[in-house]
Amino acid sequence: MQKIAVLGAGSWGTALSIVLADNGHDVRLWTHRSEQAKEINTFHTNETYLQVQLPMKLKAYDKLEEAVEDVSAIVIVVPTKAVDDVCRKLNSLVHHQPVIIHATKGIEPESLKRVSQLISEEMDAYSYEDIVVLSGPSHAEEVGKRQPTTVTVSSMNEENAAFAQDLFINESFRVYTSTDMVGIELGGALKNIIALGAGISDGLGYGDNAKSALITRGLAEITRLGASLGANPITFLGLPGVGDLIVTCTSTHSRNWRAGNMLGQGWKLDDVLEQMGMAVEGVRTTKAASQFAHQQQIEMPITNGLYQVLFEDKAPGDVVDQLMNRHKREEMDDLSGFIRTDCSD
């Protein structure tokens, strides 16, 4: 049994806490809301975020210093915009060396940094190579119900990756390992952009043909950008790429799909975000990816079109027309420079 702190009591943090508690670990779920901690400890529910009964042994804390005391691992599941602040606090509180695992899917728009980079920069005792990322096709609602789910943990420190795999793996939550942190993090973050687009497509009343094209061409964009930043293109054919794309673009569980669906129906972005009441990481990630694409001189027409919808108030239908009337090209031209023939590593 390990003592584990899970930071962030939203739907995904709560679901991962359930997995860890089911595995017999001493789980401390941290929230900055005292009333939420009281609900979890008194009624064993977290109704705002996940409508399941929580394990009796799962305990909530509203004081960060108590949640992380003497833990062997810290699982960071806060929104991207909160990572810096939480890690600065951790840096002054944690005086031992727990393994840091993060399950936040996003990119910081201002710095264009991945979450593992943000963590390592704010925590003096941790190098980027030692941090573990957990990602894959995993709706919190289904994980909380113990429905079969498969994810990947990745770290350049293979010992830490194996430790994280052992923490989480059980009969309903299968965990693979990888050393491609760049690919795993970018796949988990960038798929949220395409999920927004899939929701917009459905909101506009388009059918399966349009969504299939969007997912497939979205994967090409993710692969182009990821490969330019050092990811192995093959990673995007796995769970954190194709797997996460499918589950996020085709389900009403996905808050990014739901947000896109409302945009497609004519809602304004501010009204969508207010109605959602939870972080929609794809919005921030679209801004970051658009900047990345410009810097790397990578063509990402879907991402740029979504940027126009989100931040330039362009009508979704006009963006679809814009995408459909792009110049003619050969499909494989997009990927021929990135796909490796030697995948022995």
C-alpha positions, -999 to +999 in steps of 0.1 A: +000+000+000+012+035-009+002+069+004-009+090-025-020+126-028-043+134-058-044+172-064-076+183-080-111+170-071-128+175-105-142+146-124-108+132-136-090+136-103-119+119-085-120+091-110-082+084-106-087+085-068-113+058-071-088+036-091-061+041-065-084+035-036-097+003-053-060-008-055-057-005-017-038+027-015-042+054+011-056+082-011-057+118-001-079+139-026-071+176-023-095+204-032-093+241-024-130+241-015-137+232+021-174+224+013-164+200-013-140+182+010-168+180+036-192+164+011-167+138+001-158+129+037-194+130+050-215+115+022-188+099+000-200+117-030-187+145-053-220+152-071-210+183-090-183+164-109-189+127-108-222+109-100-209+078-084-205+065-048-169+070-037-149+044-017-152+048+020-114+049+025-109+078+001-104+110+022-106+146+010-084+174+023-087+212+018-052+219+032-025+211+007+002+206+034-018+179+050-027+161+018+010+158+007+025+150+040+048+118+038+032+107+005+051+084-019+035+099-050+016+131-060-009+130-088-015+164-103-049+167-120-056+204-118-065+225-149-035+237-169-040+273-158-036+262-121-005+241-125+021+269-119+004+281-087-001+246-073+035+236-080+049+268-065+030+258-033+043+223-035+078+235-039+077+251-004+058+222+012+074+190-001+107+182+015+110+146+006+110+131-029+076+116-039+071+106-076+053+133-095+026+120-119+004+144-139-028+137-158-036+172-170-042+175-208-032+209-220-005+234-231+002+267-215-008+294-242+016+321-230+047+300-227+038+272-251+051+247-225+038+213-218+026+205-183+057+184-174+078+214-183+057+237-161+061+213-132+098+209-134+104+246-137+084+254-105+097+225-084+134+228-076+140+191-067+125+177-099+140+174-134+117+171-164+130+136-171+117+123-137+081+134-141+054+109-152+025+117-175-007+097-176-029+099-207-052+080-229-089+075-239-105+077-205-138+094-197-140+100-160-176+089-159-167+055-172-136+051-150-157+060-120-180+031-128-151+007-132-158+002-169-128-012-190-103+016-197-068+016-210-042+044-207-005+050-210+020+064-185+052+079-198+085+091-184+121+093-194+127+077-160+116+041-167+117+033-130+092+060-123+070+049-152+069+014-139+061+026-104+031+046-118+020+016-138+019-005-107+000+021-088-029+023-112-032-010-130-061-033-121-087-055-138-107-025-152-079+000-156-051-013-178-019+007-180+009+007-206+043+024-204+061+046-229+092+068-230+078+093-255+067+120-231+065+146-259+041+125-279+020+114-250+015+149-237+009+165-271-016+137-281-036+142-249-036+180-253-041+185-291-070+160-294-091+185-274-089+209-303-102+183-328-130+174-302-141+210-303-143+208-341-162+175-339-187+191-316-191+221-339-197+197-368-224+179-349-239+213-338-241+224-374-260+193-382-234+176-403-232+138-404-207+110-399-188+117-432-178+152-420-168+140-385-148+111-399-129+135-422-123+159-393-109+132-370-086+118-397-073+152-409-070+163-373-048+134-366-026+145-396-023+179-380-014+165-346+012+142-361+028+170-381+031+194-351+041+166-327+069+153-350+082+188-355+086+191-317+104+158-313+076+132-308+076+098-324+048+099-350+039+063-342+028+074-307-001+092-323-014+059-337-017+046-301-039+052-271-030+089-265-034+096-302-061+078-322-076+063-290-081+096-273-093+112-305-120+086-310-133+088-274-132+126-272-147+133-306-176+109-304-190+111-269-213+134-250-191+127-220-165+150-236-167+185-223-147+197-254-173+180-277-201+195-257-186+230-259-181+226-296-216+214-301-229+246-284-207+267-306-220+250-337-255+258-325-247+295-324-237+300-288-209+326-280-177+313-264-181+332-231-217+319-227-205+283-235-177+285-208-201+299-182-226+272-190-200+244-188-188+254-153-156+233-158-124+237-176-126+233-214-089+227-221-093+227-259-100+264-259-066+273-243-049+246-263-062+259-296-045+292-289-013+275-279-013+251-309-020+280-333+011+298-320+032+266-321+021+260-358+032+295-367+066+292-350+073+258-364+059+268-399+035+238-397+003+238-417-027+232-394-059+244-412-084+228-388-066+243-358-064+277-374-101+276-384-111+268-348-089+297-336-109+320-359-142+306-344-130+309-308-111+342-308-120+361-340-158+354-339-159+338-373-190+318-381-184+280-378-202+274-412-179+299-429-148+280-415-162+248-429-166+264-463-130+277-460-116+242-452-136+225-480-124+249-506-086+247-498-063+241-528-060+205-542-033+183-528-021+147-525-032+132-491+001+116-481+021+147-488+012+158-453+029+129-435+055+115-458+083+135-442+075+124-407+066+087-407+096+066-398+103+033-415+127+022-387+107+020-355+131-004-337+135+021-308 
